[in-house]
Structure formats: C-alpha cells, structure tokens
Amino acid sequence: MKKIILSAFMLTGMLTFAQDGKLTVSGTVDVYATTNFDNSVKAAPGLPLDTNDSSVDSEGINLGMANVVFAYEAGKSGVVADLAFGTRANAVTTLETQTTKAINQLYAYYNVNDKLTLTAGHFNTFLGYEVISPASNFNYSYSYLFNAGPFTHTGAKLDYAASEDLSFMLAITNPHADAIAGSVAGHYQIGGQVGYKGQFLNLVYGAVEDGMGLPTDNIFIDYTGGFDINETFYLGINAAHSSSKEGNYGYTGIALYLEKEFNDTFSLGLRPEYFEDKGLNDAFALTLAANKKFTENLKVVAELRYDDEEVNYVNIDNAGGTQDTNTALTLAAVYSF
C-alpha cells in the first residue's frame, strides 16, 4: 500500500513538473552528393568528410548528420540537450574532443531578469558567421574561417541585452575544444562580445593547446555582421584574426556572403573568401550556391565551389602527385523539423 501511495505521489509530481514547464523537440537531417571536376582529386574542402586525409573520398552520395535538440523551459530556467550524429557532426566533435562524442551542446540557463541571462555548460561558439547545422547556413560547405574553429565552448557566460539594438556578453571557458579538463587543465579563456544592430565584435584571450599538450596564450578577434543593401539583397561579413606571442600560431581571414532573394522560395549566393594560416597555408575560395525551398521544412542547396590552396591542402591525386586547385559540384538536401 505504501508503494502504491508513493508511486501516486511520484506520478503526480511528474505530471505537475510537465505542466509547469515546456518541452520542445527540433532538429535537422541532411544528405549530399558531390563530384570533383578533376577525377584524380579525392577530397573537397569544407564538406563533412573533409578530414585533411587524402585517403578519404568525398565523391558520391554521403550522409551529413542527424541533429536532434531537446529544450525544456520552466519559469526562469531551462536546459538544452543538442545531439548530433553522422559525418558532419563527427567532423566537428572528433576535432574538438572524443569526450563529447554526439553531444553538440549541453547546457542550462537562468533568466535573472528580462535583460540578463546566465548560461553554463557546453555551448556553440559565439565566434564566426556560420554554424554547425546546415539548416542555418546559406551555403552547405563550410568556410575556412569556420573550419579554423572553435566550434563550441565549455564554461559559463553572461548575456546582457541593454536594448533592442545593444547587447553585451562575457564568458569564461576551458581552452578551445576542451569539454573536460584535459592536457591544459587549470588554464582558461576569457571571451566577450559587443553587439549593435546586428553587428558583433567578439574577443577571446587565453590558453589553446599547441598540438603537443602544452598551453599557449592566444588572442582571437572576430567581426561578424551584415547589411541589407535593399529589400532582396544582403551582404554578410566575417573577418577574423588570431595570433600568439609564444609561437607561430594563428590565422587571418575574411569571407563575404552576397545573397540575392528572387522570391520566397529561391535565392542565389556568392561567398568569396581568403584565409591565411600562419606558416601552414594560404587559401582562396569562391562558392556559388542556389537555395530552393520545396516546402517549409525541406530545402535543396546546389553549390559550385572553386579552391586555390598554397600547400595542396586536400588536392592529392591517387598517384601521389599534388595540385593546388580544385573545383567541385555539390547537391545537398536539408530537412528541418
């Protein structure tokens, strides 16, 4: 009898909890096919299978990722569990840390008031123009600046909306890509953001693992924004610089996003970009993309991309030779729910 009464109380509590809060589920699924104009080239930059490994062949039909986001909010607080599976997700989570595996984001937040929000956990980066989910990007392939990272941060941040136009953010996190304390345990990064009318200036300073398990202090400066040229033409901008006094680390890059909307379902975009990785690679890319919405949930992206890289980053043929240019055609389908 006591067990029955206890179960009844637990059930009542669960029902009350569910009624007080709101659970939402959303996500995306994507698949793509690509072909290189030079048959000897195996990998194409910016695609989910791009691992900088000549043995990985991106040609043909490939899976992108399945992304499911669970968000629960009750009163002033809430939690988000963002799970991602597949080659597109692996390209991010594998580069960052093996500890997170399929976890893209996992955080809790508390709305102190209408203007101030505290967030703690594992969340997507505030740097850059593009995001992990292809549903939120105009292009399907990633830019060089996106691939430079970081993709996520683990720590805490404080967001303050001073007005509809002006916002501030302050964050303290683990070093880049560290979801848990790793080889650079005890070292941290401090980040900040100022946003005004859709223009964002981001700063990060602190430890980055140098590839040998040692921390180096790096500074990251990132500008992300854009302007409506007219009602149907938009210009997006992402410019970033990173450097360290402790070694030849860092990069400089810029990407422009020119997007022309012809109607509610069809748009064209052009993304020219230049990227310089200190001591490693200079690259220029030009990406022409067409977006077609077939339904509210389904869009198809056709993308023609040209890359010119100084150190033959991905253009390695089957015979072991090298070349510094590559042109690829990609067709991707992205479904959102």
Secondary structure, DSSP 8 states (H G I E B T S, - for coil): -HHHHHHHHHHHHHHHHHHHSEEEEEEEEEEEEEEESSTT----TTSTT--S-TT----EEEEEEEEEEEEEEETTEEEEEEEEESHHHHHHHHHH-TTTTTEEEEEEEEE-SSSEEEEEEEEE-SSSS--SSGGG-SSSS--HHHHHS--EEEEEEEEEE-SSSEEEEEEEE-STT-SS--TTTT--EEEEEEEETTEEEEEEEEEEE-SSS-EEEEEEEEEEEEEESSSSEEEEEEEEEEEETTSS-EEEEEEEEEEEE-SSSEEEEEEEEEEEETTTEEEEEEEEEEEEESSSSEEEEEEEEEEEETT-SS-B-TTS-B-SEEEEEEEEEEEE-
